[in-house]
Amino acid sequence: MAAAGGIVENPGGHWLFIFRNGRWDLPKGMAEPGENPESTALREVREECGIRQLDIGYPLPPTYHIYPLASSDQWALKKTKWFMMGTHSPGEIRPQTEEGITHLVWKDPEQLWDVFDNTYENIKELVLYCQQLNKDQKKG
């Protein structure tokens, strides 16, 4: 199962988080047939958040998680490819409620304690990685 998503940064340096199914998360989703990871990430962010003007940036480390298959005792492994993304004009953002997304919030990447208290471990590790990249870029 292939999926892709992104950490979206606005002009003020804030990152976009979604609140889906009771947890903080990042926008992502499954690839459509023949779709490359970059196109998947852009499409999913647009669909889940309503942002139209997006730029794909650099790739980030992938994450992996397992989930149970419906009506089965089997499990599936899902790899998600991530990208740092940017928007110069986020416009009005809107959650894709039919996907269980109830809130979209721009957050200061240095003030994510509430996210870390209620997110998935692989998302937390990805965000911590990106925070460190930010610190390293600011140093020089």
MOJO-V49001 format. One record per pair of residues at least 12 apart in sequence whose C-alpha atoms are under 7 Angstrom apart, sorted by sequence separation. I is the first residue (numbers start at 1). GAP is how many residues later the second one is. D is the distance in whole Angstrom. If there is no record, write none. Layout:
i/gap/d
I/GAP/D
I/GAP/D
This chain:
i/gap/d
65/12/6
66/12/6
28/13/6
64/13/7
65/13/5
64/14/6
65/14/7
29/15/6
64/15/5
28/16/6
63/16/6
64/16/6
27/17/7
28/17/7
62/17/7
63/17/5
27/18/5
62/18/5
63/18/7
7/19/7
62/19/5
6/20/7
61/20/7
62/20/6
6/21/6
27/21/6
61/21/6
5/22/6
6/22/7
60/22/5
109/22/7
5/23/4
59/23/6
60/23/5
4/24/5
5/24/6
59/24/4
60/24/7
3/25/7
4/25/6
58/25/6
59/25/6
3/26/5
4/26/7
57/26/6
58/26/6
3/27/4
4/27/7
56/27/7
57/27/5
2/28/6
3/28/5
56/28/7
57/28/5
2/29/6
56/29/5
57/29/7
55/30/6
56/30/7
54/31/7
55/31/5
54/32/6
55/32/6
4/33/6
54/33/5
53/34/6
6/35/6
4/36/6
5/36/4
53/36/6
4/37/5
53/37/7
5/39/7
51/39/6
5/40/7
51/40/7
51/42/6
50/43/5
37/44/7
49/44/6
50/44/5
49/45/5
49/46/5
48/47/6
49/47/6
48/48/5
47/49/7
63/59/6
1/76/7
2/76/6
3/76/6
4/76/5
5/76/6
6/76/5
7/76/6
8/76/6
9/76/6
10/76/6
11/76/7
1/77/5
2/77/6
3/77/5
4/77/5
5/77/5
6/77/5
7/77/5
8/77/5
9/77/5
10/77/5
11/77/6
1/78/7
2/78/6
3/78/6
4/78/6
5/78/6
6/78/6
7/78/6
8/78/5
9/78/6
10/78/6
6/79/6
21/79/6
10/80/7
20/80/5
21/80/7
20/81/4
19/82/6
20/82/6
18/83/7
19/83/6
19/84/5
18/85/6
19/85/6
18/86/5
17/87/6
18/87/6
16/88/7
17/88/5
16/89/6
17/89/6
16/90/5
15/91/5
16/91/6
24/91/6
14/92/6
15/92/5
14/93/5
15/93/6
14/94/5
15/94/6
24/94/6
25/94/6
14/95/6
23/95/6
24/95/5
23/96/5
25/98/7
